[in-house]
Amino acid sequence: MGVENIYKVFKNKYPFQKGNRPHFIISVALALWIFVFLWFPEPFELSRFDFYKKLEVIPFYGFFGGFSYYLALYPQRYLYQKYESWNLGFEIIFLATALLIASGFMYVVYYFGIEHYRYAYSYLKYARLIYIPSLIIILPFIIISRILSALIKGKKDAEKDEAKKAEVVIRGSGKYELLKLKKQNIIYVKSDNIYVDIFYEENNEVIQQSLRIKISEIELILPELFKNHRSYLINPKYFRRLRRDNDKVSIELKYNLIVPVSRAKKESVLKQVPFSNKS
């Protein structure tokens, strides 16, 4: 693999969570996980330490592990604010920074808590038998936690965006004339002189709201509504059937609401009603 290809790999977009609270939760969870992992299974010959020595040392492992992660968030924030993006290279820099900080803290724990203990290893043996194997097991926890946090955040943001797209705000010409609702809840719109009557569904009831606005403006705001008359716009979702009475055609909507079809729109409606079978 050439240098350019390696560079491209490091520039690949990587899942990223920019909020502080999720990372604080990860740091706390990391501290607790390290403590539980080292205390109960007693891996890497930690059983050679007596209860009081473990009580003296292991909580510091957990605390400094979580604290190292949290301190590494500062260079993470700097990189993200400077480049306004996050990639694999930045993620590796973050992990390396967190591990470097943790290594410093772990040496302090070793020097003050373990080195002078009667069953203590040398630092190199301690690093080989305890610290490095612990990192190998803990590192996947950090990586998976960060990826999951970013993916959950991305999913929530997508849901919020969808919710915003699903809503509409219609403002009348009056100072306090405003209607905010879900687009899918609008049943139909009727023009009435200088007002427009908006009929929408709420809690299985039909609500009517009048605003001083032109129906042509509603057409621009809500192009998904179907124009069956110069004074009416209907939501295809609520269509039930076409009604014919001699030469007149009307549309029956949910809740037994009837709206007329103008002569100018009659042929178009009969040919192009895309949302239900004609009857």
N, C-alpha and C positions, 0 to 999 in steps of 0.2 A: 504493500500500500504506500503510495507516494505521500510526500509532505502535504501537498494540496488536499488530498483525500482525507488525511488525518485532521487537517485544519477544518475541513467541512464537517467532519463528524463532531468535533468539539463545538462547532457553531450551530448544531442542530437544536431546535427549540426543545426545552425540557419543562415538564410540569412544575409550576411554581405557585406557592401560596405567599402573598405579600402581606397578609394581615399579621399583626403581632400576637393576638390572642391564641390562634391555633398553635403557633410556635411555642408560646409559653406553656400550653397544655402538653405539647410534645416533650419539652424539657422536663416538666414535672413527671410525666409518665416514664421518661428515660431514667430519671433519678430513682424512682420507685422500682422500675424493672431491674436496674443494676443491683439494687439492694437485695431484692427478693432472689434474683438469680445467684448472687454470691453467697447469701446467707443459708438458704435452704438446701439446694443441691450440693453445696460445698465443692465446686469443681476445682480442678487444677491444684489438688492437694491442700486446699484451704482448711481441711479438717485437722491439719497439724497444729492450727492455732486454737487456743482454748476459748471458751465462751466470752470472757472479758476482753481478750485481745480482738476477737471478731467484733464485739460491740464497740470497741474503741476505734476500729479501722474501717469496717465495711460501710457504715453510714456516710463516711467522708467520700468513699468511692462513688456512692450514689449521688451525693450532693454535688461534688465537683464534676461528675459526668454530665448532669443536667445543666450545671452552671456554665460549663465549657460550651455546650450547645448554644446556650442563650447569648454568651459573649460573641460567638461567631456570627450572630445575626447582625451585628453592627457593620462588618465589611460586606455582608450580604445586602444590607439596605443601601450601602454606598454604591455597590455595583449596579443594583437595579435602578436606583435613581439616576445614575450617570448614563446608563445605556438604554433604559426603559424597556428592557427585555431580559430574558433569562434563558441560558442555554446549558448544554452538557458541561462545557468548560467551566462556566461559573459555578455549577453544582459541585464539580470536583474541587475547585478552589475553596468553596464553603466547607466541604467535608475535610479537606486537608487542614484548613484553619482550625476547625473544631477539634480534630485529632491532635494537632500541635499544642493547642491550649490545654487539652486534657492530659497530654503527656507531661507537661510542666507541672500540673497539679498532682498527677499521680506520683511524680518523683518526690514532691513535697510530702505526700502521704507516706511514701516509702521511708524517706529520710527521718521523719519525726515519729512515725508510728510503727515501723517494722524493722528498720536497720539494726536497732539495738536489742531486738527481741531474741531470746535464747535459741529459737528455732528458725531464725531468719535466713533467707537465701541471700547471696550476693545480689547486687542490683541487676546484673546481666542475667542471672538465672531467674530472678524474680520477673524480669521483663519477658524472658523466653517462656517461662512456665505459667505465668498468671496474666500479666498485662496484655501481651500480644494476642494470646488465645481469646481473652475476654473481648478485645476489640473486634476480632474476626466474627464473634457471635453477636456483638452489640451493633456493629455497623449495618447489617441488613435491617435491623429494627429501625434505625434512623432513616435509612433510604426508603423503606416501605412506608413508614409513617409520613414522610414528606410527600411522597407520591400520592398516597391516599388523601392526605389533607388538600393537596392541590386539585385532585380530581373531584373531590366533594365540593370544593369551592367553585370549580368550573361548572359543575352540574347545577349548583344553586344559582349562579349568575345567569346561566342559560335559562333556567326556569323563571327568574325575575324578568329577563328580557322578553320571554314569551308572554308573561303576564302583562307587561307594559304594552306589547304589540296588540294584545287582545283587548286592551282598554282604549277608550276614546273620550276625549274631553270636547264637548260642544259648547261654545260660548255664544250667547245672544248679544244683541247690541246694547241691552241694559247693563248697568254697572254690576249688578249682582246676579245676572242671568248666566248660569253655568250648570251643565249636566255632565257628570262623569259616570260612565258605566261600561260594562263589557259589550263589545261589538255584537257578540253572538246573542245578546239578550234583547236587542232591538227587533221588534216585530214588524212595524212599518212606520212610515213617516207620511204625514199629510200636511199639505200647505193650506193655510186658512188666512187669506188676506195678508196682513203684515206679520202674522205669526206662523210658526210651524209647530204642529202637534207631533210629539214623538211618543209612540206607544212601545213600551218595553215590558219584559217579563221580570218579575221579582217575587221570589217565594211562591211560585205557581199562581201568581196574580198578574193582571194586566194593569200597569201604571201609565198614566198619561202626564206628560210634561210639555208645557208650551213655552217656546222661546221666540224672541224676535230675531229671525234669521231667514234668509231666502233658502228655498229648497235646492236651488242650484249650488249653494254653498255646502249643503249637506251631501250632495252628489260628489263634490270634490273631496270632502272629508272621508266619506264612506263609499268608495267606488264599487264595493262588493254588493251594495244594495241594487235591486232590480227595478228598473223604471217601467211601470205598467200604465202610467198615466202622467200627464204633465204635472199633476198635483200630488202624486203618490210615488213612494218608493217602498218596496217590500223586501224583507229578508227571506231568501229562498228556503232557509232552514225551517220556517214556519208554514210553508206552503202545504195545503192539504189536497185541493183539487180545483179544477176549472168548472165554473157553472155557466150554463148557457140558458138564456131565456129569450127565445126567438132570435133576434139579431144581436141582443146584448150579451156581453161576456163579462163575467166577474171572477174574482179569485177568492176562494175560501181559505182562510188562514187558521192556525190553531186558535182555540178558544172561540170558535164559530165567528170569527171576525171576517167581514165581507168588504172587499175593496173593489172598486170598479176598474174595468179596462177600457181605455179610451178607444174611439174608432181608429184613431191614427196608430195606436199601438196594437190593435186587435190581431192583425195578421202576423205581426212580429211575435206577439205572445203565443199565438197558436202554433207557430212554427218553432219557436226558440225556447220555450219553457224547458230548461235543462234539469230542473230539480225534482220532477215527479212525473208520473204517468198522467196523461190527460184523461178526464172522464166526463 
